[in-house]
Amino acid sequence: MIPFAAGARSRLLPVSVPMRYFGAAVAFQVLAWAMLLAASEPLSSFRAGLGPVFAALHAVTLGVLALAAVGASLQMLPVATRQPVRSIAAAKLAWWLLVPGLLLFTGGAAAYRPQLMGPGAAAAFIALAIYGWLLFDNLRHARGMPAIRAYGWAALACLAVALALGVALVAHYEFGLTLDRGAFAAAHLVLASYGFLGLLALGLSCFLLPMFALAPAPSERDAVITLIVCVCAIALALVAIALGRDGLLASAAVAGFGAALLHVMLIERALRAKLRPPLGSAFLLVRVSWFCLLASLALGAALAFGVATERAQVLFGVLLVPGWLLTFLLAVLQRIVPFLASVHAGGAGRSPARVSSMTPQRTLDAHRILHLCALGALVVGVAAASDWLTRLGAAIGLAAAIAYAVFFAAVMLRLRGAQSGGRPDVLQPTN
């Protein structure tokens, strides 16, 4: 079992630190769907280049996924590694650099103004470098859970290279730096999505999902084997991109599919021994995200083999970003946010509040339906090259994002009320 021991509370950050990251991620999700809905270019015909679709993509990958990943890892990894964050001030500084930087970057991309993207990218680069230093320090001094530490090291390495490639691409747009934009963009995509964000998601899954289900953690050996296959697949993909070998890239996608399948089987096997029978709506979203992960890798292999149409490139992106990464993140955050709120509602000799009392379940139910409908409309709309269907999906996605923002605001209001003393829902200690 993975209990949340009393000693782990000493390694929790002040509640304002992770919640500011999560709150910004929630706001960026609304912005991303709004930009996609307002884009004049149909999503199904998007290929590359600046514009609202490009900006919406990076509002999700950087504004939602990266912000939430930074907040979640800074908060939950210290619990797993038994090592507190080195500097709370640095964690706050990273937020103050990252959020304005991303607003400038996505705004410049949407307005076709690369000269605005440069300063935004620079601020984001510094912020993520600070985060990388905090993650490096935490992993270096970590104790326990070697598999999760290994996922953290691999994710950190992918982040470092992805940042370097991202800076090169911004220099290409702003200063005309000569490079193979297609190859650099493909490598950046692999390292940022399957590498940094993906490996963090897989690693934290081995800790968080069993914790929320009151289930035993997967075996360290199996988790490390899965990680090795993941890293080999990512490395093979990078070599294939550098050499321009489509067959090798397809092999990397097949290896990645195998690693993803191993991970899913590993977590599902652990969850069978759960002590909490109803896993809740969040786990439905987790399983949908797993399906999208496997589908993205299968489609990626088909694209590399040349047996899929050019339109499938956009479908691949839909399955990868909103399908796998965003859906998984929203599922996990809807458990992390009330959980942290319930813990922080205690303090000063008070017991924690019930997690259920911090969770506006009806709002989450509405969000789940809207998000899945939006995802389905995007997938079908892109596959059928239907502009009206993709716009409908963007509109429903915007509604889902607003519902999620209402959920987050409700949790924050309940936390504030609990901390102010009005707490009939507090778990009373038993003697």
N, C-alpha and C positions, 0 to 999 in steps of 0.2 A: 504494500500500500504506500501511497505518497501522502502522508498527512501534512497539514499546514501546522507545523509545530509552533508552540508558543515562542520558542527562540527565534523563529523566522521573522516575527514581527519587528524585531530589532533591526532587521535588514530592509524593512520597507522604507521607501522614500516618503517624504512629506506628500500628502495626497495631491497637492497642487501640481507636483512635478509630472507624474504620469498622466493626470487628467488634462493638463494643458496640451499634451501631445495628442491624446485621444480626442479632445474637443476640436483641435485644429484639423485632425483627420476627418472628423464628422463634417466640418464645414467645407473642407475641400471636396468631399464626395458630392455635396450639393452643387458646388461650383462646376465639378467635372461633368455631371449629368446635364446641367444647364448649358454649358458650352457645347456639348454634343448635340443637344436639342436645337440650339441656335445656329449651328454650322450650316452654311449654304451647300457645302460639298456633301453628297450622300456618303454615309459610312461605307457602304458596299463597294464604292469606287475609290476609296482612299488607298494610296500606295505609299507615299512618303512625302516629306517636305513640311514646311511650316504651315500654320493655319489653325483654326479652331479644333479640328479633329486631333491634330498633333498635340495641341495644348491640353485638350481633354484627356488624352492618353497619359500625359505626364502629370496632370493634376491627380490622376488615380495612382500612378506608379510612385511618384514622389510625394505628392500632397497627402494622399490617403495611406498608401501601403508603407512607404518609408517612414513617415511620421509615426504611424501606429506601431511599426516594428521597432523603432527606436524606443518609444515609450514602454512597450510591453517587455522588451528585452532588458532595459535598464531596471524595470521593476521586478520581473519574474526570474530572470537569470540569477540575481544574487540570492534568491530563495533557494534555487536549485544548487548553486555552487557554494553556498554558505560563505559568501564573501561580499561585503557591502560595497556599494558604488563609491569610488574613490573621492569624487567631488560633486556635491549637489550643485554648487555654483556653476561648474562646467556643464552639467546637464541642463541647467536653465539657460546658460549662454547659447548652447547649441540650438535650443528652441527659438531664441530671439534672433538668431542668424538664419535659421532654416525657413521659418514661416515667411518673413518678408522676402527672402531670396526666392522662394518658390512662387510667391505672388508675382514678383517681377519677371521671373523666367517664363511662367505660363502666360502672363499678360503679354510679354514681348512676342512669344510664339504665336498667340492668337491674333495679334495685330501685325504679323509679318515684320517685326522689328528686332532683328538679331542683335542690334546694338544695345537693346535692353536685356536680352537674354544673358549677355556676358557677365554683367555685375550680379545678376540673380544667380547664375551658375556659380560664380566665385563665392558668394555668401553661402550657398548650399554646400559647396565643396568644403569650405572651412568648418561648417557645422557638422557635416558627416565625418570629417577628419577628427574633430573633437570627440564625437561619439565613438569612432574607431579606437581612439586612445583609451576611452573609458572601458570599452569592451575588452581591449587587449589587456588592460590592467586587471580587470575582473577575472578573466580567464587565466591569466598568469598566476594569480594567487588562489585560484579556486581549489576547493576540496570536495571530493565526492562527485558522483554522477559523471564518470569519464566520457560516456557516450555523448551526453549533452554538451560537454566541453568540446569534444571533437567536432560536433556540428557547428558550434560557435566559432572555432578556429577556421573551419572551411568557409563559413559564411563571411568572416572577416577578410579572408584572402580574396574572395570573389568581389567584395565591396571595394577593396583597394584597386583592383584592376578595372572594375567597372567605372569607378570615378575617373581614372586616368583616361579611359576611352571616351567617357562623356565630355571631359574637358577638351579633348582633341576634336570631337564633333562640333562643339560650340565654337572652337577656333576656326573650324572649317566654314561654318555658316557666317561668322562675323568678320573674319580676316582673310578668308579664302585659302586657308591652309590646305595644301595638296595632300589628299589621302583617298583611299578606296572607301568612299562613304558607305557603300553597301556592305562591305566586309566589316568595317568598324561598327556599323549599326547592328549588324547581326551578332557580332561578338558581345557588344554592349547588352543587347537583349538577353542573350544566354546567361551572361554573368549576373545581370541585375535581377532577372526574373527567376530562372531556375537556380541560379547560384546564390546570391545574397538573400533575397526574399524567400526563395524556395527552401533553401537549407535551414534558415531560421525557422520557417513554418514547420518543417519536418522535425527538427530538433526539439522545438518547444512542444510539439504534439506529443512526443514521447513522455513529456512531463505533465503538461497541462490537462490533456484529455483524460488520462487515467485519474488525475487528481480530482477533476470535476465529477467523474463517474464513480469515485471511490473504488477504483480498480487497481490491481497490481500493475506496476510499470513493466513495459516490455524488457526482455533480457538485454543486458548491455552488449552481449556478443552479437545478437541478431541486429540490434540497432547500428552497431559499428559496421557490420557486413553491408547493411543497406547503404550506409554513408559511403563506404568504399566504392560501391557500384555507382552511386550518384556522382561522386567526384570523377571517376573514370569516364562516365558518360559526358560530363561537362568538359573535361580535358580533351576527349576525343572530338567533341563538337568544335572546340576552338581550333584544334589542329586541322580539321576538315575545312573550316571557314578560311583559315590562313592559306591552305593549299588549293582551295577551290575544288575540293573533291566531294561531289554530291553523294556518291556511294558511301563514303566514310561518314558523312553527316547523317545519312539514313541509319547507319549502324549505331551512331551515337543516340539517335532518337529511340531506336529499339532497346538499347541498353538502359536509357532513361525510363522507358516504359516498364522494363523489368524491375528497376529500382523502385519506381512508384508503386507497382503492384506488390512488391515485397513489403513496403511501408504500410500500405493499406491492410494487408493480411496481418501484419505485426500488431497494429493498433486494434483491429477488430478482434483478434485473438485475446488481447489483454482486456478488452471491454466485455468479453463474455463472462468474466469473473467479477463484474461490477456488483457493488452492494446497493447502488441506487438504481432501482428497476427502470423508472421513466427517465430517459436521458434528455428529454425535452426537445423543443424545436431547433435548438442550436445544432444538435447532432444531425438533424436532417440536412441542414445547410452544409455541414462538414462533409457528409456523404455525397451531396451534389457536387461540392467542390472537388472531391476525389475523382468523381466521374469525369469532370471537365479536365482535370489534370491528365488523366489517362487518354482522353479523347484528343487533347492538344498534342500529346506526344505521338499518338497514332497518326494524326493528320500531318504532323511535322515530318514523320517518316515518309508518308505518301507524297508530300511536296518535294522532299529531297530526291525521291525515286522518280519524280516527274510524272506521276500518275494522277495528280490532282490539278484542277484548274487554277488559274491565277487568282480567281476570286477567293479560293480557299486560303490565301495568305491572310486576308482580313478575318475570315472565320477562325483561323488559328489564333489570331490576336484576341478575338472575343472569348474563345475558350480559355486562353491562358490568363488574361488579365481580369476582366470582370467574372469570368466563369470560375476559375480556380482561385486565384490569389485574393480577389476582393470578397468573394463569397465566403472563403475560409476565414478571412480576417473578421468579417462582420459576425460570423458565427462565434468566434472566440471572444471578440470584444463584448458581445452581449452577455457573456458569462464573467469575464474579467472585471468589467466596470462595476456591476452590482456587488461582486465579491469584494473588491477593494473598498467600495463604499461602506459595506457592512463592517469590515475590519476597522476602518478609520472612524466609523461612527462610535466605536468604543474609545478607550483611552481614559486617562485620569481616573483609573479605578473602575471604569464602566465596562460591562461586557459588550461584545459585538452585537449588532442588530442582525436579525434574520436576513439572509440573502433574498428570500422571497418578498420580504417587505420593502426591499429596495428596487424590485424589478417590476416595471409597468408591463405586465405580460400581454395585455390586449394590444398595446402599441407594437410590441415585438411580433405578435401574430399577424397584425396588419402589414408590418414591414416584410415579413417572410413571404407572404402571398404576393405582394407587389414586386419584391426583388426577383422572385422566381419567374413571375410573368414577364418582367422586363428582360431578364436573361433569355427566356424562351423566344420572345419577340425579336431580340437582336440576332440570335442564332438562326432562326428561320428567315428573318428579313435579309441577312447577309447571304445566306445560302441561296435564296431565291432572287437576289438582287432587287429586293422590294424596298424602295425608298420610304414609302409611307409606313411600312411595318417597322423599319429601323427607327423612324422618328417616333412612332408609337411606343416602341421599346424605350427610347430615351425619355419620353414624357413619363412613362410609368416608373422608370428608374429614378427620375427626379422626385416623383411622389414618394417612392420608397426611401430615398435619401432624406427627405424632409421628415418622414415618419421616424427614421433612425435618429435624426437630430432631436425630435421630440422626446424619444426614449432617453437619450443622453441628458437632455435638460431636466427631465423628470427625476432621474437618478441624482443629479447634482442638487436639485431642490430638496429631495428627501434626505440626502446627506446633510445638507445645511440645517434642515429642521431637526434631525437627530442630534447633531452636535450642539444645537442651541438648547437642548433639554427636553423637547417634546417627543418622547420616545416610548410609547406604549408597546412597541414591537421588540424591545430589547430582550435578548435571551438572558434570563436571570440565572446566576450561578447557583448550583446546588451544593449543599453541605453534606 
